[in-house]
């Protein structure tokens, strides 16, 4: 199991040249709650968004993400209609409240977990109730439910999700 926040900021290294092509700025999630791509933080100021599709990532470790070469980097002009950025942008997931269908707030998304060696599927969420609550009670972990609706202002989950909350 991997925590998305641990990968943000890692250098992206192409193994053919041993050169850094950027660093991980964010993740793009598709509508099936799978990581579709990583967004690169580049050295250029006014350029379109550069991404690496998840299938083109060789590996990621605690110190770097590796790709074959610079040719796997794509330009993406508009992410707003196709994907959900995890940390940045209008449709970002971070900070959205998670509500049950009966209107009970479970917390706000603070991070996501995905599974396997290069697993793409989101398998759980780290939830926060705010800094003071986190210090006093700790954060919560919620396994990803089968049914989930992502809206502009909230993420809606089944009532059962409240019983699945664990201390993180």
C-alpha positions in Angstrom: 0.0 0.0 0.0 1.4 3.4 -1.0 0.4 6.9 0.2 0.1 9.4 -2.6 1.7 12.2 -0.6 4.9 10.2 -0.2 5.4 10.3 -4.0 4.6 14.1 -4.5 7.9 15.9 -5.0 10.0 12.9 -6.0 12.3 13.4 -9.0 11.3 11.7 -12.3 14.4 10.1 -13.8 14.6 8.7 -17.3 16.7 5.5 -17.1 18.1 5.7 -20.7 20.1 8.9 -19.9 20.0 9.0 -16.1 18.6 12.6 -16.3 15.8 14.2 -14.3 12.9 15.3 -16.4 10.9 16.9 -13.6 9.3 16.0 -10.4 5.9 14.6 -9.4 3.5 17.5 -8.9 0.2 15.7 -8.7 -1.8 12.7 -9.8 -4.7 12.5 -12.3 -7.5 10.1 -11.4 -9.9 8.7 -14.0 -13.6 8.2 -13.4 -13.0 4.6 -12.1 -10.8 6.0 -9.2 -7.6 4.7 -10.8 -4.5 6.8 -11.2 -4.3 7.6 -14.9 -1.1 9.7 -14.9 1.3 11.8 -12.9 1.7 15.5 -13.5 5.2 16.7 -13.8 6.5 19.9 -12.2 8.8 21.2 -14.9 11.5 23.8 -15.3 9.5 25.8 -17.8 7.2 28.6 -16.7 4.5 29.0 -19.4 4.0 25.6 -20.9 1.1 23.2 -21.1 0.7 20.5 -18.5 3.2 17.7 -18.9 2.1 14.2 -17.8 3.4 10.6 -17.8 0.7 8.0 -18.3 0.7 5.4 -15.5 1.4 2.6 -17.9 4.7 4.3 -18.8 6.1 4.4 -15.3 8.7 1.7 -14.8 8.8 2.0 -11.0 8.6 4.3 -8.0 10.6 4.1 -4.9 11.3 6.1 -1.8 13.8 8.3 -3.7 12.6 8.6 -7.3 10.1 7.7 -10.0 11.6 6.1 -13.1 10.5 6.2 -16.8 12.2 4.8 -19.9 12.9 8.1 -21.6 11.6 11.6 -22.3 9.5 10.3 -25.2 6.8 9.0 -22.8 6.1 12.5 -21.5 2.9 13.9 -23.1 1.4 17.4 -23.2 -2.1 17.7 -21.8 -3.8 21.0 -22.4 -7.1 20.4 -20.6 -7.4 18.1 -17.6 -10.7 19.5 -16.3 -13.1 17.3 -18.4 -11.2 14.0 -18.4 -9.7 13.6 -15.0 -9.7 14.6 -11.4 -6.4 16.0 -10.1 -5.7 14.8 -6.6 -4.1 17.9 -5.0 -4.5 20.9 -7.3 -7.1 22.5 -9.6 -10.8 23.0 -9.7 -11.8 19.4 -9.6 -9.2 18.4 -6.9 -10.0 15.6 -4.4 -7.9 16.9 -1.5 -10.0 18.8 1.0 -13.4 17.6 -0.2 -15.7 16.4 2.6 -16.8 12.8 2.5 -20.5 12.5 3.3 -22.7 9.5 3.7 -25.9 9.4 1.7 -27.8 10.2 4.9 -25.8 13.5 5.3 -23.2 12.6 8.0 -19.7 14.1 7.3 -16.9 11.5 8.0 -14.1 14.0 7.4 -12.2 15.7 4.6 -9.8 13.9 2.2 -6.3 14.5 3.4 -4.6 11.8 1.3 -5.3 8.6 -0.7 -3.7 5.2 -0.7 -3.2 2.9 -3.7 -2.2 -0.7 -3.7 0.2 -3.1 -5.2 3.7 -2.6 -6.6 2.3 -0.3 -9.4 -1.3 -0.6 -8.4 -3.5 2.2 -9.9 -6.7 1.7 -7.9 -7.4 3.9 -4.9 -7.9 1.5 -2.0 -8.4 4.0 0.9 -8.6 7.6 2.1 -6.9 9.3 5.0 -9.5 11.7 6.5 -9.0 14.8 8.6 -11.3 16.7 10.9 -8.8 19.6 11.2 -5.5 20.2 12.9 -6.7 20.3 16.5 -8.8 17.2 16.1 -6.0 15.4 14.3 -3.7 16.2 17.2 -6.2 15.1 19.9 -7.8 12.1 18.2 -5.6 11.3 15.1 -6.6 11.0 11.5 -9.0 8.3 10.3 -8.6 5.8 7.5 -11.5 4.7 5.3 -11.3 1.8 2.8 -12.6 2.9 -0.6 -16.2 1.9 -0.9 -17.5 0.2 -4.1 -20.1 3.0 -4.7 -18.8 6.5 -4.6 -20.0 9.8 -6.2 -17.5 12.6 -6.6 -19.2 16.0 -6.9 -18.0 19.5 -7.1 -18.5 20.1 -3.4 -18.5 16.7 -1.7 -17.8 13.0 -2.1 -20.8 10.8 -1.3 -20.4 7.3 0.1 -22.8 4.6 1.4 -23.9 4.8 5.1 -21.9 1.6 5.7 -18.7 3.6 5.1 -19.0 5.2 8.6 -18.7 1.7 10.2 -15.6 1.0 8.1 -13.6 4.0 9.6 -10.4 3.1 11.3 -7.7 5.0 13.2 -4.8 5.8 10.9 
